[in-house]
């Protein structure tokens, strides 16, 4: 199995989805290298950046699940760093 280094960017516009979002992140915690969250109170959004090293299907699945949450947008940027696990 190969893993890739990626950055998952998340914009949260609906704070009611935060509990579900945190559950998804917790489930994939072993793949998360680091997390940074910035509340942008003036605009009523939260900006979250997740650094990951995981199999590509895990990253895609996680991003898709997060993007289906109400009021949440998710996009992934992949590096070319691929490691055999």
Phi, psi and omega per residue, in radians:
X1 nan 2.438 3.119
X2 -1.890 2.587 3.049
X3 -2.054 2.706 3.104
X4 -2.193 2.592 3.023
X5 -1.549 2.302 -3.092
X6 -2.582 2.823 3.047
X7 -2.098 2.123 3.115
X8 -1.750 2.095 3.137
X9 -1.821 2.307 -3.068
X10 -2.275 2.323 3.020
X11 -2.035 2.157 -3.141
X12 -1.905 2.013 3.110
X13 -1.813 -0.320 -3.128
X14 -2.065 1.839 -3.078
X15 -1.151 -0.270 3.088
X16 -1.178 -0.303 -3.128
X17 -1.596 -0.012 -3.044
X18 -1.127 -0.685 -3.132
X19 -1.082 -0.818 3.111
X20 -1.117 -0.693 3.107
X21 -1.052 -0.836 3.138
X22 -1.103 -0.575 3.084
X23 -1.132 -0.756 3.121
X24 -1.105 -0.781 3.128
X25 -1.101 -0.693 3.131
X26 -1.100 -0.715 3.137
X27 -1.061 -0.549 -3.109
X28 -1.816 0.320 -3.057
X29 -0.978 -0.538 -3.098
X30 -1.226 -0.267 3.134
X31 -1.715 -0.167 -3.050
X32 -1.487 2.178 3.098
X33 -1.458 -0.747 -3.130
X34 -2.882 2.840 -3.073
X35 -2.486 2.386 3.075
X36 -2.297 2.244 3.115
X37 -2.129 2.357 -3.141
X38 -2.196 1.992 3.041
X39 -1.402 2.226 3.109
X40 -1.917 1.409 -2.998
X41 -1.057 -0.624 -3.121
X42 -1.074 -0.535 -3.131
X43 -1.818 -0.120 3.113
X44 1.249 0.530 3.116
X45 -2.247 2.820 3.017
X46 -2.099 2.383 -3.131
X47 -1.979 2.167 -3.082
X48 -2.190 2.372 3.077
X49 -2.141 2.218 -3.106
X50 -2.076 2.099 3.025
X51 -1.589 2.268 -3.053
X52 -2.327 2.705 2.949
X53 -2.359 1.770 -2.996
X54 -2.674 2.880 3.000
X55 -1.049 2.523 -3.060
X56 -1.026 -0.644 3.139
X57 -1.157 -0.563 3.082
X58 -1.172 -0.775 3.133
X59 -1.100 -0.812 3.141
X60 -1.078 -0.755 3.138
X61 -1.097 -0.789 -3.138
X62 -1.095 -0.803 3.137
X63 -1.079 -0.728 3.125
X64 -1.117 -0.774 3.120
X65 -1.084 -0.748 -3.139
X66 -1.148 -0.741 -3.122
X67 -1.148 -0.352 3.104
X68 -1.482 -0.147 3.087
X69 -1.207 2.558 -3.119
X70 -1.134 2.150 3.086
X71 1.325 0.372 -3.128
X72 -2.215 2.340 3.085
X73 -2.044 2.456 -3.094
X74 -2.433 2.344 3.082
X75 -2.426 2.628 -3.120
X76 -2.090 2.417 2.962
X77 -2.031 2.163 -3.112
X78 -1.731 2.487 2.973
X79 -1.559 3.004 3.051
X80 -1.579 0.143 3.131
X81 -1.436 1.928 3.115
X82 -2.126 2.272 -3.080
X83 -2.158 2.388 3.025
X84 -1.400 2.224 -3.119
X85 -1.503 nan nan
